Amino acid sequence: MASIFWVTCPRCRQKFYCHTRDLRHTEWKLLCPFCQNRFHQDESPEILE
Ligand SMILES: [Zn+2]
């Protein structure tokens, strides 16, 4: 089973998932697929792992 985590976009509040191995606990900025907002995962109001 793929390891993913869910983030919430701080701008549009939509949830989307990312692959943990590639992205979790990195400085990589996430790209919201709904509003194209780029944000750091620490800015997400909610993260589900
Ligand atoms: Zn968004």
mmCIF file of the protein (N, C-alpha, C, O) and its ligand, coordinates in Angstrom:
data_MODEL
# 
_entry.id   MODEL 
# 
loop_
_entity.id 
_entity.type 
_entity.pdbx_number_of_molecules 
1 polymer     1 
2 non-polymer 1 
# 
_entity_poly.entity_id                      1 
_entity_poly.type                           'polypeptide(L)' 
_entity_poly.nstd_linkage                   no 
_entity_poly.nstd_monomer                   no 
_entity_poly.pdbx_seq_one_letter_code       MASIFWVTCPRCRQKFYCHTRDLRHTEWKLLCPFCQNRFHQDESPEILE 
_entity_poly.pdbx_seq_one_letter_code_can   MASIFWVTCPRCRQKFYCHTRDLRHTEWKLLCPFCQNRFHQDESPEILE 
_entity_poly.pdbx_strand_id                 A 
# 
loop_
_entity_poly_seq.entity_id 
_entity_poly_seq.num 
_entity_poly_seq.mon_id 
_entity_poly_seq.hetero 
1 1  MET n 
1 2  ALA n 
1 3  SER n 
1 4  ILE n 
1 5  PHE n 
1 6  TRP n 
1 7  VAL n 
1 8  THR n 
1 9  CYS n 
1 10 PRO n 
1 11 ARG n 
1 12 CYS n 
1 13 ARG n 
1 14 GLN n 
1 15 LYS n 
1 16 PHE n 
1 17 TYR n 
1 18 CYS n 
1 19 HIS n 
1 20 THR n 
1 21 ARG n 
1 22 ASP n 
1 23 LEU n 
1 24 ARG n 
1 25 HIS n 
1 26 THR n 
1 27 GLU n 
1 28 TRP n 
1 29 LYS n 
1 30 LEU n 
1 31 LEU n 
1 32 CYS n 
1 33 PRO n 
1 34 PHE n 
1 35 CYS n 
1 36 GLN n 
1 37 ASN n 
1 38 ARG n 
1 39 PHE n 
1 40 HIS n 
1 41 GLN n 
1 42 ASP n 
1 43 GLU n 
1 44 SER n 
1 45 PRO n 
1 46 GLU n 
1 47 ILE n 
1 48 LEU n 
1 49 GLU n 
# 
loop_
_struct_asym.id 
_struct_asym.entity_id 
A 1 
B 2 
# 
loop_
_chem_comp.id 
_chem_comp.type 
_chem_comp.mon_nstd_flag 
ALA 'L-peptide linking' y 
ARG 'L-peptide linking' y 
ASN 'L-peptide linking' y 
ASP 'L-peptide linking' y 
CYS 'L-peptide linking' y 
GLN 'L-peptide linking' y 
GLU 'L-peptide linking' y 
HIS 'L-peptide linking' y 
ILE 'L-peptide linking' y 
LEU 'L-peptide linking' y 
LYS 'L-peptide linking' y 
MET 'L-peptide linking' y 
PHE 'L-peptide linking' y 
PRO 'L-peptide linking' y 
SER 'L-peptide linking' y 
THR 'L-peptide linking' y 
TRP 'L-peptide linking' y 
TYR 'L-peptide linking' y 
VAL 'L-peptide linking' y 
ZN  non-polymer         . 
# 
_pdbx_entity_nonpoly.entity_id   2 
_pdbx_entity_nonpoly.name        ? 
_pdbx_entity_nonpoly.comp_id     ZN 
# 
_pdbx_nonpoly_scheme.asym_id         B 
_pdbx_nonpoly_scheme.entity_id       2 
_pdbx_nonpoly_scheme.mon_id          ZN 
_pdbx_nonpoly_scheme.ndb_seq_num     1 
_pdbx_nonpoly_scheme.pdb_seq_num     101 
_pdbx_nonpoly_scheme.auth_seq_num    101 
_pdbx_nonpoly_scheme.pdb_mon_id      ZN 
_pdbx_nonpoly_scheme.auth_mon_id     ZN 
_pdbx_nonpoly_scheme.pdb_strand_id   A 
_pdbx_nonpoly_scheme.pdb_ins_code    . 
# 
loop_
_atom_site.group_PDB 
_atom_site.id 
_atom_site.type_symbol 
_atom_site.label_atom_id 
_atom_site.label_alt_id 
_atom_site.label_comp_id 
_atom_site.label_asym_id 
_atom_site.label_entity_id 
_atom_site.label_seq_id 
_atom_site.pdbx_PDB_ins_code 
_atom_site.Cartn_x 
_atom_site.Cartn_y 
_atom_site.Cartn_z 
_atom_site.occupancy 
_atom_site.B_iso_or_equiv 
_atom_site.pdbx_formal_charge 
_atom_site.auth_seq_id 
_atom_site.auth_comp_id 
_atom_site.auth_asym_id 
_atom_site.auth_atom_id 
_atom_site.pdbx_PDB_model_num 
ATOM   1   N  N  . MET A 1 1  ? 0.838   -1.183 0.000  1.00 0.00 ? 1   MET A N  1 
ATOM   2   C  CA . MET A 1 1  ? 0.000   0.000  0.000  1.00 0.00 ? 1   MET A CA 1 
ATOM   3   C  C  . MET A 1 1  ? 0.885   1.249  0.000  1.00 0.00 ? 1   MET A C  1 
ATOM   4   O  O  . MET A 1 1  ? 1.819   1.371  0.792  1.00 0.00 ? 1   MET A O  1 
ATOM   5   N  N  . ALA A 1 2  ? 0.577   2.133  -0.873 1.00 0.00 ? 2   ALA A N  1 
ATOM   6   C  CA . ALA A 1 2  ? 1.368   3.363  -0.977 1.00 0.00 ? 2   ALA A CA 1 
ATOM   7   C  C  . ALA A 1 2  ? 1.203   4.204  0.279  1.00 0.00 ? 2   ALA A C  1 
ATOM   8   O  O  . ALA A 1 2  ? 0.124   4.285  0.867  1.00 0.00 ? 2   ALA A O  1 
ATOM   9   N  N  . SER A 1 3  ? 2.281   4.809  0.660  1.00 0.00 ? 3   SER A N  1 
ATOM   10  C  CA . SER A 1 3  ? 2.255   5.661  1.837  1.00 0.00 ? 3   SER A CA 1 
ATOM   11  C  C  . SER A 1 3  ? 1.980   7.097  1.419  1.00 0.00 ? 3   SER A C  1 
ATOM   12  O  O  . SER A 1 3  ? 2.776   7.724  0.720  1.00 0.00 ? 3   SER A O  1 
ATOM   13  N  N  . ILE A 1 4  ? 0.850   7.595  1.858  1.00 0.00 ? 4   ILE A N  1 
ATOM   14  C  CA . ILE A 1 4  ? 0.467   8.953  1.474  1.00 0.00 ? 4   ILE A CA 1 
ATOM   15  C  C  . ILE A 1 4  ? 0.054   9.754  2.698  1.00 0.00 ? 4   ILE A C  1 
ATOM   16  O  O  . ILE A 1 4  ? -0.200  9.195  3.765  1.00 0.00 ? 4   ILE A O  1 
ATOM   17  N  N  . PHE A 1 5  ? -0.006  11.032 2.536  1.00 0.00 ? 5   PHE A N  1 
ATOM   18  C  CA . PHE A 1 5  ? -0.583  11.868 3.577  1.00 0.00 ? 5   PHE A CA 1 
ATOM   19  C  C  . PHE A 1 5  ? -1.466  12.915 2.902  1.00 0.00 ? 5   PHE A C  1 
ATOM   20  O  O  . PHE A 1 5  ? -1.250  13.283 1.747  1.00 0.00 ? 5   PHE A O  1 
ATOM   21  N  N  . TRP A 1 6  ? -2.454  13.378 3.642  1.00 0.00 ? 6   TRP A N  1 
ATOM   22  C  CA . TRP A 1 6  ? -3.403  14.349 3.128  1.00 0.00 ? 6   TRP A CA 1 
ATOM   23  C  C  . TRP A 1 6  ? -3.079  15.720 3.678  1.00 0.00 ? 6   TRP A C  1 
ATOM   24  O  O  . TRP A 1 6  ? -2.812  15.881 4.869  1.00 0.00 ? 6   TRP A O  1 
ATOM   25  N  N  . VAL A 1 7  ? -3.104  16.675 2.828  1.00 0.00 ? 7   VAL A N  1 
ATOM   26  C  CA . VAL A 1 7  ? -2.891  18.057 3.261  1.00 0.00 ? 7   VAL A CA 1 
ATOM   27  C  C  . VAL A 1 7  ? -4.113  18.888 2.864  1.00 0.00 ? 7   VAL A C  1 
ATOM   28  O  O  . VAL A 1 7  ? -4.882  18.523 1.975  1.00 0.00 ? 7   VAL A O  1 
ATOM   29  N  N  . THR A 1 8  ? -4.257  19.998 3.543  1.00 0.00 ? 8   THR A N  1 
ATOM   30  C  CA . THR A 1 8  ? -5.325  20.937 3.226  1.00 0.00 ? 8   THR A CA 1 
ATOM   31  C  C  . THR A 1 8  ? -4.695  22.225 2.719  1.00 0.00 ? 8   THR A C  1 
ATOM   32  O  O  . THR A 1 8  ? -3.802  22.787 3.353  1.00 0.00 ? 8   THR A O  1 
ATOM   33  N  N  . CYS A 1 9  ? -5.159  22.668 1.605  1.00 0.00 ? 9   CYS A N  1 
ATOM   34  C  CA . CYS A 1 9  ? -4.640  23.914 1.042  1.00 0.00 ? 9   CYS A CA 1 
ATOM   35  C  C  . CYS A 1 9  ? -5.052  25.088 1.933  1.00 0.00 ? 9   CYS A C  1 
ATOM   36  O  O  . CYS A 1 9  ? -6.231  25.230 2.256  1.00 0.00 ? 9   CYS A O  1 
ATOM   37  N  N  . PRO A 1 10 ? -4.094  25.931 2.333  1.00 0.00 ? 10  PRO A N  1 
ATOM   38  C  CA . PRO A 1 10 ? -4.442  27.057 3.204  1.00 0.00 ? 10  PRO A CA 1 
ATOM   39  C  C  . PRO A 1 10 ? -5.262  28.130 2.494  1.00 0.00 ? 10  PRO A C  1 
ATOM   40  O  O  . PRO A 1 10 ? -5.855  28.984 3.152  1.00 0.00 ? 10  PRO A O  1 
ATOM   41  N  N  . ARG A 1 11 ? -5.303  28.098 1.193  1.00 0.00 ? 11  ARG A N  1 
ATOM   42  C  CA . ARG A 1 11 ? -6.055  29.125 0.467  1.00 0.00 ? 11  ARG A CA 1 
ATOM   43  C  C  . ARG A 1 11 ? -7.476  28.681 0.145  1.00 0.00 ? 11  ARG A C  1 
ATOM   44  O  O  . ARG A 1 11 ? -8.432  29.377 0.488  1.00 0.00 ? 11  ARG A O  1 
ATOM   45  N  N  . CYS A 1 12 ? -7.632  27.512 -0.521 1.00 0.00 ? 12  CYS A N  1 
ATOM   46  C  CA . CYS A 1 12 ? -8.975  27.110 -0.950 1.00 0.00 ? 12  CYS A CA 1 
ATOM   47  C  C  . CYS A 1 12 ? -9.586  26.048 -0.039 1.00 0.00 ? 12  CYS A C  1 
ATOM   48  O  O  . CYS A 1 12 ? -10.762 25.711 -0.177 1.00 0.00 ? 12  CYS A O  1 
ATOM   49  N  N  . ARG A 1 13 ? -8.788  25.522 0.892  1.00 0.00 ? 13  ARG A N  1 
ATOM   50  C  CA . ARG A 1 13 ? -9.278  24.563 1.896  1.00 0.00 ? 13  ARG A CA 1 
ATOM   51  C  C  . ARG A 1 13 ? -9.686  23.217 1.316  1.00 0.00 ? 13  ARG A C  1 
ATOM   52  O  O  . ARG A 1 13 ? -10.406 22.456 1.963  1.00 0.00 ? 13  ARG A O  1 
ATOM   53  N  N  . GLN A 1 14 ? -9.244  22.923 0.128  1.00 0.00 ? 14  GLN A N  1 
ATOM   54  C  CA . GLN A 1 14 ? -9.486  21.600 -0.441 1.00 0.00 ? 14  GLN A CA 1 
ATOM   55  C  C  . GLN A 1 14 ? -8.402  20.651 0.050  1.00 0.00 ? 14  GLN A C  1 
ATOM   56  O  O  . GLN A 1 14 ? -7.268  21.051 0.312  1.00 0.00 ? 14  GLN A O  1 
ATOM   57  N  N  . LYS A 1 15 ? -8.783  19.383 0.167  1.00 0.00 ? 15  LYS A N  1 
ATOM   58  C  CA . LYS A 1 15 ? -7.811  18.369 0.583  1.00 0.00 ? 15  LYS A CA 1 
ATOM   59  C  C  . LYS A 1 15 ? -7.264  17.627 -0.643 1.00 0.00 ? 15  LYS A C  1 
ATOM   60  O  O  . LYS A 1 15 ? -7.993  17.345 -1.595 1.00 0.00 ? 15  LYS A O  1 
ATOM   61  N  N  . PHE A 1 16 ? -5.990  17.326 -0.594 1.00 0.00 ? 16  PHE A N  1 
ATOM   62  C  CA . PHE A 1 16 ? -5.405  16.467 -1.618 1.00 0.00 ? 16  PHE A CA 1 
ATOM   63  C  C  . PHE A 1 16 ? -4.272  15.686 -0.972 1.00 0.00 ? 16  PHE A C  1 
ATOM   64  O  O  . PHE A 1 16 ? -3.802  16.033 0.112  1.00 0.00 ? 16  PHE A O  1 
ATOM   65  N  N  . TYR A 1 17 ? -3.831  14.614 -1.656 1.00 0.00 ? 17  TYR A N  1 
ATOM   66  C  CA . TYR A 1 17 ? -2.823  13.774 -1.026 1.00 0.00 ? 17  TYR A CA 1 
ATOM   67  C  C  . TYR A 1 17 ? -1.491  13.837 -1.756 1.00 0.00 ? 17  TYR A C  1 
ATOM   68  O  O  . TYR A 1 17 ? -1.410  14.156 -2.942 1.00 0.00 ? 17  TYR A O  1 
ATOM   69  N  N  . CYS A 1 18 ? -0.449  13.520 -0.994 1.00 0.00 ? 18  CYS A N  1 
ATOM   70  C  CA . CYS A 1 18 ? 0.913   13.491 -1.507 1.00 0.00 ? 18  CYS A CA 1 
ATOM   71  C  C  . CYS A 1 18 ? 1.568   12.210 -1.035 1.00 0.00 ? 18  CYS A C  1 
ATOM   72  O  O  . CYS A 1 18 ? 1.147   11.605 -0.049 1.00 0.00 ? 18  CYS A O  1 
ATOM   73  N  N  . HIS A 1 19 ? 2.605   11.803 -1.753 1.00 0.00 ? 19  HIS A N  1 
ATOM   74  C  CA . HIS A 1 19 ? 3.335   10.610 -1.353 1.00 0.00 ? 19  HIS A CA 1 
ATOM   75  C  C  . HIS A 1 19 ? 4.325   10.938 -0.237 1.00 0.00 ? 19  HIS A C  1 
ATOM   76  O  O  . HIS A 1 19 ? 5.166   11.827 -0.369 1.00 0.00 ? 19  HIS A O  1 
ATOM   77  N  N  . THR A 1 20 ? 4.206   10.207 0.847  1.00 0.00 ? 20  THR A N  1 
ATOM   78  C  CA . THR A 1 20 ? 5.017   10.481 2.030  1.00 0.00 ? 20  THR A CA 1 
ATOM   79  C  C  . THR A 1 20 ? 6.506   10.370 1.749  1.00 0.00 ? 20  THR A C  1 
ATOM   80  O  O  . THR A 1 20 ? 7.285   11.229 2.164  1.00 0.00 ? 20  THR A O  1 
ATOM   81  N  N  . ARG A 1 21 ? 6.900   9.325  1.052  1.00 0.00 ? 21  ARG A N  1 
ATOM   82  C  CA . ARG A 1 21 ? 8.325   9.073  0.871  1.00 0.00 ? 21  ARG A CA 1 
ATOM   83  C  C  . ARG A 1 21 ? 8.998   10.213 0.100  1.00 0.00 ? 21  ARG A C  1 
ATOM   84  O  O  . ARG A 1 21 ? 10.151  10.560 0.357  1.00 0.00 ? 21  ARG A O  1 
ATOM   85  N  N  . ASP A 1 22 ? 8.259   10.778 -0.839 1.00 0.00 ? 22  ASP A N  1 
ATOM   86  C  CA . ASP A 1 22 ? 8.842   11.841 -1.658 1.00 0.00 ? 22  ASP A CA 1 
ATOM   87  C  C  . ASP A 1 22 ? 8.776   13.208 -0.997 1.00 0.00 ? 22  ASP A C  1 
ATOM   88  O  O  . ASP A 1 22 ? 9.665   14.038 -1.184 1.00 0.00 ? 22  ASP A O  1 
ATOM   89  N  N  . LEU A 1 23 ? 7.723   13.440 -0.227 1.00 0.00 ? 23  LEU A N  1 
ATOM   90  C  CA . LEU A 1 23 ? 7.420   14.820 0.135  1.00 0.00 ? 23  LEU A CA 1 
ATOM   91  C  C  . LEU A 1 23 ? 7.342   15.131 1.626  1.00 0.00 ? 23  LEU A C  1 
ATOM   92  O  O  . LEU A 1 23 ? 7.562   16.272 2.033  1.00 0.00 ? 23  LEU A O  1 
ATOM   93  N  N  . ARG A 1 24 ? 7.032   14.137 2.433  1.00 0.00 ? 24  ARG A N  1 
ATOM   94  C  CA . ARG A 1 24 ? 6.815   14.451 3.842  1.00 0.00 ? 24  ARG A CA 1 
ATOM   95  C  C  . ARG A 1 24 ? 8.135   14.804 4.504  1.00 0.00 ? 24  ARG A C  1 
ATOM   96  O  O  . ARG A 1 24 ? 9.162   14.185 4.229  1.00 0.00 ? 24  ARG A O  1 
ATOM   97  N  N  . HIS A 1 25 ? 8.104   15.807 5.382  1.00 0.00 ? 25  HIS A N  1 
ATOM   98  C  CA . HIS A 1 25 ? 9.268   16.267 6.123  1.00 0.00 ? 25  HIS A CA 1 
ATOM   99  C  C  . HIS A 1 25 ? 10.388  16.726 5.200  1.00 0.00 ? 25  HIS A C  1 
ATOM   100 O  O  . HIS A 1 25 ? 11.566  16.460 5.438  1.00 0.00 ? 25  HIS A O  1 
ATOM   101 N  N  . THR A 1 26 ? 10.000  17.405 4.169  1.00 0.00 ? 26  THR A N  1 
ATOM   102 C  CA . THR A 1 26 ? 10.984  18.028 3.293  1.00 0.00 ? 26  THR A CA 1 
ATOM   103 C  C  . THR A 1 26 ? 10.639  19.510 3.194  1.00 0.00 ? 26  THR A C  1 
ATOM   104 O  O  . THR A 1 26 ? 9.598   19.962 3.673  1.00 0.00 ? 26  THR A O  1 
ATOM   105 N  N  . GLU A 1 27 ? 11.531  20.242 2.567  1.00 0.00 ? 27  GLU A N  1 
ATOM   106 C  CA . GLU A 1 27 ? 11.280  21.670 2.343  1.00 0.00 ? 27  GLU A CA 1 
ATOM   107 C  C  . GLU A 1 27 ? 10.548  21.900 1.024  1.00 0.00 ? 27  GLU A C  1 
ATOM   108 O  O  . GLU A 1 27 ? 10.286  23.036 0.631  1.00 0.00 ? 27  GLU A O  1 
ATOM   109 N  N  . TRP A 1 28 ? 10.226  20.804 0.353  1.00 0.00 ? 28  TRP A N  1 
ATOM   110 C  CA . TRP A 1 28 ? 9.576   20.896 -0.938 1.00 0.00 ? 28  TRP A CA 1 
ATOM   111 C  C  . TRP A 1 28 ? 8.207   21.553 -0.808 1.00 0.00 ? 28  TRP A C  1 
ATOM   112 O  O  . TRP A 1 28 ? 7.430   21.201 0.079  1.00 0.00 ? 28  TRP A O  1 
ATOM   113 N  N  . LYS A 1 29 ? 7.911   22.502 -1.684 1.00 0.00 ? 29  LYS A N  1 
ATOM   114 C  CA . LYS A 1 29 ? 6.593   23.130 -1.639 1.00 0.00 ? 29  LYS A CA 1 
ATOM   115 C  C  . LYS A 1 29 ? 5.577   22.288 -2.387 1.00 0.00 ? 29  LYS A C  1 
ATOM   116 O  O  . LYS A 1 29 ? 5.857   21.728 -3.448 1.00 0.00 ? 29  LYS A O  1 
ATOM   117 N  N  . LEU A 1 30 ? 4.393   22.214 -1.808 1.00 0.00 ? 30  LEU A N  1 
ATOM   118 C  CA . LEU A 1 30 ? 3.306   21.445 -2.406 1.00 0.00 ? 30  LEU A CA 1 
ATOM   119 C  C  . LEU A 1 30 ? 2.512   22.335 -3.348 1.00 0.00 ? 30  LEU A C  1 
ATOM   120 O  O  . LEU A 1 30 ? 2.411   23.547 -3.158 1.00 0.00 ? 30  LEU A O  1 
ATOM   121 N  N  . LEU A 1 31 ? 1.954   21.701 -4.366 1.00 0.00 ? 31  LEU A N  1 
ATOM   122 C  CA . LEU A 1 31 ? 1.152   22.449 -5.325 1.00 0.00 ? 31  LEU A CA 1 
ATOM   123 C  C  . LEU A 1 31 ? -0.296  21.990 -5.233 1.00 0.00 ? 31  LEU A C  1 
ATOM   124 O  O  . LEU A 1 31 ? -0.607  20.821 -5.458 1.00 0.00 ? 31  LEU A O  1 
ATOM   125 N  N  . CYS A 1 32 ? -1.158  22.912 -4.904 1.00 0.00 ? 32  CYS A N  1 
ATOM   126 C  CA . CYS A 1 32 ? -2.578  22.577 -4.830 1.00 0.00 ? 32  CYS A CA 1 
ATOM   127 C  C  . CYS A 1 32 ? -3.128  22.355 -6.233 1.00 0.00 ? 32  CYS A C  1 
ATOM   128 O  O  . CYS A 1 32 ? -2.977  23.219 -7.096 1.00 0.00 ? 32  CYS A O  1 
ATOM   129 N  N  . PRO A 1 33 ? -3.772  21.193 -6.479 1.00 0.00 ? 33  PRO A N  1 
ATOM   130 C  CA . PRO A 1 33 ? -4.315  20.922 -7.810 1.00 0.00 ? 33  PRO A CA 1 
ATOM   131 C  C  . PRO A 1 33 ? -5.602  21.688 -8.094 1.00 0.00 ? 33  PRO A C  1 
ATOM   132 O  O  . PRO A 1 33 ? -6.080  21.708 -9.228 1.00 0.00 ? 33  PRO A O  1 
ATOM   133 N  N  . PHE A 1 34 ? -6.157  22.313 -7.070 1.00 0.00 ? 34  PHE A N  1 
ATOM   134 C  CA . PHE A 1 34 ? -7.435  23.016 -7.237 1.00 0.00 ? 34  PHE A CA 1 
ATOM   135 C  C  . PHE A 1 34 ? -7.226  24.495 -7.577 1.00 0.00 ? 34  PHE A C  1 
ATOM   136 O  O  . PHE A 1 34 ? -7.876  25.027 -8.477 1.00 0.00 ? 34  PHE A O  1 
ATOM   137 N  N  . CYS A 1 35 ? -6.331  25.142 -6.863 1.00 0.00 ? 35  CYS A N  1 
ATOM   138 C  CA . CYS A 1 35 ? -6.140  26.578 -7.097 1.00 0.00 ? 35  CYS A CA 1 
ATOM   139 C  C  . CYS A 1 35 ? -4.700  26.918 -7.479 1.00 0.00 ? 35  CYS A C  1 
ATOM   140 O  O  . CYS A 1 35 ? -4.359  28.091 -7.629 1.00 0.00 ? 35  CYS A O  1 
ATOM   141 N  N  . GLN A 1 36 ? -3.858  25.904 -7.636 1.00 0.00 ? 36  GLN A N  1 
ATOM   142 C  CA . GLN A 1 36 ? -2.460  26.103 -8.057 1.00 0.00 ? 36  GLN A CA 1 
ATOM   143 C  C  . GLN A 1 36 ? -1.642  26.900 -7.050 1.00 0.00 ? 36  GLN A C  1 
ATOM   144 O  O  . GLN A 1 36 ? -0.608  27.474 -7.390 1.00 0.00 ? 36  GLN A O  1 
ATOM   145 N  N  . ASN A 1 37 ? -2.106  26.930 -5.835 1.00 0.00 ? 37  ASN A N  1 
ATOM   146 C  CA . ASN A 1 37 ? -1.349  27.587 -4.780 1.00 0.00 ? 37  ASN A CA 1 
ATOM   147 C  C  . ASN A 1 37 ? -0.138  26.734 -4.397 1.00 0.00 ? 37  ASN A C  1 
ATOM   148 O  O  . ASN A 1 37 ? -0.252  25.520 -4.229 1.00 0.00 ? 37  ASN A O  1 
ATOM   149 N  N  . ARG A 1 38 ? 1.012   27.376 -4.263 1.00 0.00 ? 38  ARG A N  1 
ATOM   150 C  CA . ARG A 1 38 ? 2.196   26.669 -3.761 1.00 0.00 ? 38  ARG A CA 1 
ATOM   151 C  C  . ARG A 1 38 ? 2.399   27.044 -2.301 1.00 0.00 ? 38  ARG A C  1 
ATOM   152 O  O  . ARG A 1 38 ? 2.409   28.223 -1.948 1.00 0.00 ? 38  ARG A O  1 
ATOM   153 N  N  . PHE A 1 39 ? 2.557   26.046 -1.468 1.00 0.00 ? 39  PHE A N  1 
ATOM   154 C  CA . PHE A 1 39 ? 2.716   26.323 -0.038 1.00 0.00 ? 39  PHE A CA 1 
ATOM   155 C  C  . PHE A 1 39 ? 3.546   25.234 0.608  1.00 0.00 ? 39  PHE A C  1 
ATOM   156 O  O  . PHE A 1 39 ? 3.613   24.105 0.121  1.00 0.00 ? 39  PHE A O  1 
ATOM   157 N  N  . HIS A 1 40 ? 4.170   25.590 1.702  1.00 0.00 ? 40  HIS A N  1 
ATOM   158 C  CA . HIS A 1 40 ? 4.928   24.624 2.479  1.00 0.00 ? 40  HIS A CA 1 
ATOM   159 C  C  . HIS A 1 40 ? 3.970   23.789 3.316  1.00 0.00 ? 40  HIS A C  1 
ATOM   160 O  O  . HIS A 1 40 ? 2.948   24.292 3.781  1.00 0.00 ? 40  HIS A O  1 
ATOM   161 N  N  . GLN A 1 41 ? 4.295   22.526 3.506  1.00 0.00 ? 41  GLN A N  1 
ATOM   162 C  CA . GLN A 1 41 ? 3.364   21.647 4.253  1.00 0.00 ? 41  GLN A CA 1 
ATOM   163 C  C  . GLN A 1 41 ? 3.119   22.115 5.680  1.00 0.00 ? 41  GLN A C  1 
ATOM   164 O  O  . GLN A 1 41 ? 2.081   21.796 6.261  1.00 0.00 ? 41  GLN A O  1 
ATOM   165 N  N  . ASP A 1 42 ? 4.043   22.855 6.246  1.00 0.00 ? 42  ASP A N  1 
ATOM   166 C  CA . ASP A 1 42 ? 3.802   23.408 7.586  1.00 0.00 ? 42  ASP A CA 1 
ATOM   167 C  C  . ASP A 1 42 ? 2.704   24.474 7.584  1.00 0.00 ? 42  ASP A C  1 
ATOM   168 O  O  . ASP A 1 42 ? 2.157   24.806 8.635  1.00 0.00 ? 42  ASP A O  1 
ATOM   169 N  N  . GLU A 1 43 ? 2.389   24.999 6.421  1.00 0.00 ? 43  GLU A N  1 
ATOM   170 C  CA . GLU A 1 43 ? 1.324   25.998 6.316  1.00 0.00 ? 43  GLU A CA 1 
ATOM   171 C  C  . GLU A 1 43 ? -0.059  25.366 6.214  1.00 0.00 ? 43  GLU A C  1 
ATOM   172 O  O  . GLU A 1 43 ? -1.072  26.054 6.338  1.00 0.00 ? 43  GLU A O  1 
ATOM   173 N  N  . SER A 1 44 ? -0.099  24.072 5.991  1.00 0.00 ? 44  SER A N  1 
ATOM   174 C  CA . SER A 1 44 ? -1.376  23.398 5.871  1.00 0.00 ? 44  SER A CA 1 
ATOM   175 C  C  . SER A 1 44 ? -2.110  23.412 7.201  1.00 0.00 ? 44  SER A C  1 
ATOM   176 O  O  . SER A 1 44 ? -1.533  23.049 8.226  1.00 0.00 ? 44  SER A O  1 
ATOM   177 N  N  . PRO A 1 45 ? -3.371  23.825 7.202  1.00 0.00 ? 45  PRO A N  1 
ATOM   178 C  CA . PRO A 1 45 ? -4.132  23.845 8.455  1.00 0.00 ? 45  PRO A CA 1 
ATOM   179 C  C  . PRO A 1 45 ? -4.384  22.451 9.011  1.00 0.00 ? 45  PRO A C  1 
ATOM   180 O  O  . PRO A 1 45 ? -4.651  22.298 10.203 1.00 0.00 ? 45  PRO A O  1 
ATOM   181 N  N  . GLU A 1 46 ? -4.302  21.439 8.162  1.00 0.00 ? 46  GLU A N  1 
ATOM   182 C  CA . GLU A 1 46 ? -4.546  20.086 8.622  1.00 0.00 ? 46  GLU A CA 1 
ATOM   183 C  C  . GLU A 1 46 ? -3.725  19.103 7.796  1.00 0.00 ? 46  GLU A C  1 
ATOM   184 O  O  . GLU A 1 46 ? -3.687  19.191 6.569  1.00 0.00 ? 46  GLU A O  1 
ATOM   185 N  N  . ILE A 1 47 ? -3.068  18.166 8.478  1.00 0.00 ? 47  ILE A N  1 
ATOM   186 C  CA . ILE A 1 47 ? -2.341  17.104 7.789  1.00 0.00 ? 47  ILE A CA 1 
ATOM   187 C  C  . ILE A 1 47 ? -2.768  15.770 8.388  1.00 0.00 ? 47  ILE A C  1 
ATOM   188 O  O  . ILE A 1 47 ? -2.715  15.581 9.603  1.00 0.00 ? 47  ILE A O  1 
ATOM   189 N  N  . LEU A 1 48 ? -3.186  14.858 7.538  1.00 0.00 ? 48  LEU A N  1 
ATOM   190 C  CA . LEU A 1 48 ? -3.577  13.519 7.973  1.00 0.00 ? 48  LEU A CA 1 
ATOM   191 C  C  . LEU A 1 48 ? -2.603  12.510 7.422  1.00 0.00 ? 48  LEU A C  1 
ATOM   192 O  O  . LEU A 1 48 ? -2.375  12.436 6.214  1.00 0.00 ? 48  LEU A O  1 
ATOM   193 N  N  . GLU A 1 49 ? -2.024  11.725 8.331  1.00 0.00 ? 49  GLU A N  1 
ATOM   194 C  CA . GLU A 1 49 ? -1.038  10.732 7.896  1.00 0.00 ? 49  GLU A CA 1 
ATOM   195 C  C  . GLU A 1 49 ? -1.529  9.327  8.166  1.00 0.00 ? 49  GLU A C  1 
ATOM   196 O  O  . GLU A 1 49 ? -0.829  8.360  7.865  1.00 0.00 ? 49  GLU A O  1 
HETATM 197 ZN ZN . ZN  B 2 .  ? -5.835  25.408 -3.094 1.00 0.00 2 101 ZN  A ZN 1 
# 
